[in-house]
Amino acid sequence: MKSAANPMEPPATLLVKLGSALVHAQELTEPGAHHLDLEAFKGLCADPEVVAWLEAMGALALLPVKRSA
């Protein structure tokens, strides 16, 4: 699934996925982090809608460039 044509106006489904990824990332930085948060985070990072949005935002130079290509 691709994100909206304009990455600056993401669909609600993408916003939910991005918000969920951030919550899981926050959980990973806290004491007692659970391994399932890492698995959920990895799954959200690999989601086709998230991947397409990251690529579109990267093409606009609006996100940091990953150190590892």
DSSP file (Angstrom, degrees, kcal/mol; ACC not computed):
  #  RESIDUE AA STRUCTURE BP1 BP2  ACC     N-H-->O    O-->H-N    N-H-->O    O-->H-N    TCO  KAPPA ALPHA  PHI   PSI    X-CA   Y-CA   Z-CA
    1    1 A M              0   0    0      0, 0.0    51,-0.3     0, 0.0     2,-0.3   0.000 360.0 360.0 360.0 133.5    0.0    0.0    0.0
    2    2 A K        -     0   0    0      1,-0.1    47,-0.1    50,-0.1     3,-0.1  -0.666 360.0-118.0 -96.6 153.3    1.3    3.4   -0.9
    3    3 A S        -     0   0    0     -2,-0.3    -1,-0.1    46,-0.2    47,-0.0  -0.243  52.5 -63.7 -78.3 175.9    0.9    6.5    1.1
    4    4 A A        -     0   0    0      2,-0.2    -1,-0.2     1,-0.1     5,-0.1  -0.146  50.4-108.3 -57.8 155.5   -0.9    9.6   -0.2
    5    5 A A  S    S+     0   0    0      1,-0.2    -1,-0.1    -3,-0.1    -2,-0.1   0.845 113.4  54.9 -56.4 -35.3    0.5   11.4   -3.2
    6    6 A N  S >  S-     0   0    0      3,-0.2     3,-2.3     1,-0.1    -2,-0.2  -0.885  72.6-161.3-102.2 108.0    1.6   14.3   -0.9
    7    7 A P  T 3  S+     0   0    0      0, 0.0    -1,-0.1     0, 0.0    50,-0.1   0.677  89.6  66.5 -64.4 -14.5    3.7   12.9    1.9
    8    8 A M  T 3  S+     0   0    0      1,-0.3    -3,-0.0    -3,-0.0    -2,-0.0   0.540 102.6  48.4 -81.4  -5.9    3.0   16.1    3.9
    9    9 A E  S <  S-     0   0    0     -3,-2.3    -1,-0.3    -5,-0.1    -3,-0.2  -0.572  84.4-176.3-128.9  68.1   -0.7   15.0    4.1
   10   10 A P        -     0   0    0      0, 0.0    -7,-0.0     0, 0.0    -5,-0.0  -0.286  28.2-107.4 -70.2 150.4   -0.5   11.4    5.2
   11   11 A P    >>  -     0   0    0      0, 0.0     4,-1.9     0, 0.0     3,-0.5  -0.312  31.6-107.4 -70.1 160.6   -3.6    9.2    5.6
   12   12 A A  H 3> S+     0   0    0      1,-0.2     4,-2.3     2,-0.2     5,-0.2   0.848 118.0  60.5 -58.6 -36.3   -4.8    8.3    9.0
   13   13 A T  H 3> S+     0   0    0      1,-0.2     4,-1.9     2,-0.2    -1,-0.2   0.905 106.4  46.4 -60.4 -40.6   -3.6    4.7    8.7
   14   14 A L  H <> S+     0   0    0     -3,-0.5     4,-2.8     2,-0.2     5,-0.2   0.906 109.7  53.4 -68.2 -41.7   -0.1    6.0    8.3
   15   15 A L  H  X S+     0   0    0     -4,-1.9     4,-2.5     1,-0.2    -2,-0.2   0.889 108.5  50.5 -61.0 -38.8   -0.3    8.4   11.2
   16   16 A V  H  X S+     0   0    0     -4,-2.3     4,-2.5     2,-0.2    -1,-0.2   0.919 111.6  48.0 -64.3 -43.3   -1.5    5.5   13.4
   17   17 A K  H  X S+     0   0    0     -4,-1.9     4,-2.3     2,-0.2    -2,-0.2   0.917 113.1  47.2 -64.6 -43.4    1.4    3.3   12.3
   18   18 A L  H  X S+     0   0    0     -4,-2.8     4,-2.0     2,-0.2    -2,-0.2   0.907 113.2  48.7 -65.6 -41.4    3.9    6.1   12.9
   19   19 A G  H  X S+     0   0    0     -4,-2.5     4,-2.1    -5,-0.2    -2,-0.2   0.907 111.3  50.1 -63.5 -41.7    2.5    6.9   16.3
   20   20 A S  H  X S+     0   0    0     -4,-2.5     4,-2.4     1,-0.2    -2,-0.2   0.899 108.3  53.2 -63.6 -40.9    2.6    3.2   17.2
   21   21 A A  H  X S+     0   0    0     -4,-2.3     4,-2.4     1,-0.2    -1,-0.2   0.909 109.0  49.4 -61.1 -41.8    6.2    3.0   16.2
   22   22 A L  H  X S+     0   0    0     -4,-2.0     4,-2.6     2,-0.2    -1,-0.2   0.900 109.5  50.9 -65.8 -40.4    7.1    5.9   18.4
   23   23 A V  H  X S+     0   0    0     -4,-2.1     4,-2.4     2,-0.2    -2,-0.2   0.927 112.0  47.2 -62.4 -44.0    5.3    4.4   21.4
   24   24 A H  H  X S+     0   0    0     -4,-2.4     4,-1.9     2,-0.2    -2,-0.2   0.896 111.5  51.3 -64.5 -39.0    7.2    1.1   20.9
   25   25 A A  H  X S+     0   0    0     -4,-2.4     4,-1.0     2,-0.2    -2,-0.2   0.907 109.7  50.0 -63.9 -41.5   10.4    3.0   20.5
   26   26 A Q  H >< S+     0   0    0     -4,-2.6     3,-0.9     1,-0.2     4,-0.4   0.924 108.6  52.5 -61.1 -44.2    9.7    4.9   23.8
   27   27 A E  H >< S+     0   0    0     -4,-2.4     3,-1.2     1,-0.2    -1,-0.2   0.876 104.6  57.2 -58.6 -38.0    9.0    1.6   25.5
   28   28 A L  H 3< S+     0   0    0     -4,-1.9    -1,-0.2     1,-0.3    -2,-0.2   0.757 104.0  52.6 -66.5 -24.4   12.4    0.2   24.3
   29   29 A T  T << S+     0   0    0     -4,-1.0    -1,-0.3    -3,-0.9    -2,-0.2   0.475  96.9  85.1 -90.6  -2.0   14.2    3.1   26.0
   30   30 A E  S X  S-     0   0    0     -3,-1.2     3,-1.0    -4,-0.4    -3,-0.0  -0.662  92.3 -89.1-100.8 154.9   12.6    2.5   29.4
   31   31 A P  T 3  S+     0   0    0      0, 0.0    -1,-0.1     0, 0.0    -2,-0.1  -0.296 113.9  28.1 -56.6 142.5   13.7    0.1   32.1
   32   32 A G  T 3  S-     0   0    0      1,-0.2    -3,-0.1    -4,-0.1    -4,-0.0   0.737  83.9-178.3  77.1  22.8   12.1   -3.3   31.7
   33   33 A A    <   -     0   0    0     -3,-1.0     2,-0.4    -5,-0.2    -1,-0.2  -0.214  20.1-131.7 -55.1 145.1   11.8   -3.0   28.0
   34   34 A H    >>  -     0   0    0      1,-0.1     3,-1.5    -7,-0.0     4,-0.8  -0.823   7.1-132.2-105.9 139.8   10.0   -6.0   26.4
   35   35 A H  H 3> S+     0   0    0     -2,-0.4     4,-1.8     1,-0.3     3,-0.2   0.763 105.0  66.3 -61.9 -24.2   11.4   -7.8   23.4
   36   36 A L  H 3> S+     0   0    0      1,-0.2     4,-2.6     2,-0.2    -1,-0.3   0.792  92.9  60.5 -69.6 -25.0    8.0   -7.7   21.8
   37   37 A D  H <> S+     0   0    0     -3,-1.5     4,-2.5     2,-0.2    -1,-0.2   0.900 104.8  49.1 -65.4 -38.4    8.3   -3.9   21.5
   38   38 A L  H  X S+     0   0    0     -4,-0.8     4,-2.7     2,-0.2    -2,-0.2   0.924 111.8  48.0 -65.0 -43.6   11.3   -4.4   19.3
   39   39 A E  H  X S+     0   0    0     -4,-1.8     4,-2.2     2,-0.2    -2,-0.2   0.908 112.8  48.1 -64.3 -41.4    9.5   -6.9   17.1
   40   40 A A  H  X S+     0   0    0     -4,-2.6     4,-2.3     2,-0.2    -1,-0.2   0.913 112.1  50.1 -63.8 -42.2    6.5   -4.6   16.8
   41   41 A F  H  X S+     0   0    0     -4,-2.5     4,-2.4     2,-0.2    -2,-0.2   0.924 110.4  49.4 -62.0 -45.4    8.8   -1.7   16.0
   42   42 A K  H  X S+     0   0    0     -4,-2.7     4,-1.5     1,-0.2    -1,-0.2   0.907 110.7  50.8 -60.0 -42.5   10.6   -3.7   13.3
   43   43 A G  H  X S+     0   0    0     -4,-2.2     4,-0.5     1,-0.2    -1,-0.2   0.904 110.7  47.8 -63.1 -41.8    7.3   -4.7   11.8
   44   44 A L  H >< S+     0   0    0     -4,-2.3     3,-0.8     1,-0.2    -1,-0.2   0.881 109.3  53.9 -67.0 -37.6    6.1   -1.1   11.6
   45   45 A C  H 3< S+     0   0    0     -4,-2.4    -1,-0.2     1,-0.2    -2,-0.2   0.807 111.3  46.5 -64.8 -29.0    9.4    0.0   10.1
   46   46 A A  H 3< S+     0   0    0     -4,-1.5    -1,-0.2    -5,-0.2    -2,-0.2   0.484  81.9 122.8 -91.9  -3.9    9.0   -2.7    7.3
   47   47 A D    <X  -     0   0    0     -3,-0.8     4,-2.9    -4,-0.5     3,-0.3  -0.377  66.5-131.7 -61.2 131.2    5.3   -1.8    6.6
   48   48 A P  H  > S+     0   0    0      0, 0.0     4,-2.4     0, 0.0   -45,-0.2   0.848 106.0  51.3 -55.6 -37.4    4.9   -0.9    2.9
   49   49 A E  H  > S+     0   0    0      2,-0.2     4,-1.8     1,-0.2   -46,-0.2   0.906 113.0  45.1 -67.6 -40.1    3.0    2.2    3.7
   50   50 A V  H  > S+     0   0    0     -3,-0.3     4,-2.7    -6,-0.2     5,-0.2   0.922 113.0  50.7 -67.6 -44.9    5.6    3.4    6.2
   51   51 A V  H  X S+     0   0    0     -4,-2.9     4,-2.3     1,-0.2    -2,-0.2   0.920 111.0  48.6 -59.6 -45.7    8.5    2.5    3.8
   52   52 A A  H  X S+     0   0    0     -4,-2.4     4,-2.2   -51,-0.3    -1,-0.2   0.892 112.2  48.7 -63.3 -39.8    6.8    4.4    0.9
   53   53 A W  H  X S+     0   0    0     -4,-1.8     4,-2.8     2,-0.2     5,-0.2   0.923 110.1  50.9 -67.2 -43.5    6.3    7.5    3.1
   54   54 A L  H  X S+     0   0    0     -4,-2.7     4,-2.4     1,-0.2    -2,-0.2   0.907 111.3  48.9 -59.7 -41.6    9.9    7.5    4.4
   55   55 A E  H  X S+     0   0    0     -4,-2.3     4,-2.1     2,-0.2    -1,-0.2   0.916 112.1  48.0 -63.7 -43.4   11.1    7.3    0.8
   56   56 A A  H  X S+     0   0    0     -4,-2.2     4,-1.0     2,-0.2    -2,-0.2   0.906 113.8  46.4 -65.1 -41.8    8.8   10.2   -0.3
   57   57 A M  H  <>S+     0   0    0     -4,-2.8     5,-2.3     1,-0.2     6,-0.4   0.876 111.5  52.4 -68.7 -36.3    9.9   12.3    2.7
   58   58 A G  H ><5S+     0   0    0     -4,-2.4     3,-1.5    -5,-0.2    -2,-0.2   0.872 103.9  56.8 -65.1 -36.8   13.6   11.5    2.0
   59   59 A A  H 3<5S+     0   0    0     -4,-2.1    -1,-0.2     1,-0.3    -2,-0.2   0.787 106.8  49.7 -65.1 -26.4   13.2   12.5   -1.6
   60   60 A L  T 3<5S-     0   0    0     -4,-1.0    -1,-0.3    -3,-0.3    -2,-0.2   0.403 113.8-121.9 -89.3   1.8   12.0   15.9   -0.3
   61   61 A A  T < 5S+     0   0    0     -3,-1.5    -3,-0.2    -4,-0.1    -2,-0.1   0.858  76.2 126.0  59.0  38.8   15.1   16.1    2.0
   62   62 A L      < +     0   0    0     -5,-2.3    -4,-0.2     2,-0.1    -1,-0.1   0.446  59.7  54.8-104.7  -2.3   12.8   16.4    5.0
   63   63 A L  S    S-     0   0    0     -6,-0.4     3,-0.0    -5,-0.1    -2,-0.0  -0.901  94.8 -90.7-126.7 157.5   14.2   13.5    7.0
   64   64 A P        -     0   0    0      0, 0.0     2,-0.4     0, 0.0    -2,-0.1  -0.311  44.0-112.1 -62.2 150.7   17.7   12.7    8.2
   65   65 A V        -     0   0    0     -4,-0.1     2,-0.1     1,-0.1     4,-0.1  -0.718  35.3-112.2 -83.7 132.1   19.7   10.5    5.9
   66   66 A K        -     0   0    0     -2,-0.4    -1,-0.1     1,-0.1    -3,-0.0  -0.383  13.2-139.1 -65.1 141.0   20.4    7.0    7.3
   67   67 A R  S    S+     0   0    0      1,-0.1     2,-0.6    -2,-0.1    -1,-0.1   0.856  93.5  53.3 -68.0 -35.2   24.0    6.4    8.2
   68   68 A S              0   0    0      1,-0.1    -1,-0.1    -3,-0.0    -2,-0.1  -0.897 360.0 360.0-105.1 124.7   23.7    2.8    6.8
   69   69 A A              0   0    0     -2,-0.6    -1,-0.1    -4,-0.1    -2,-0.0   0.459 360.0 360.0 -90.6 360.0   22.5    2.6    3.3
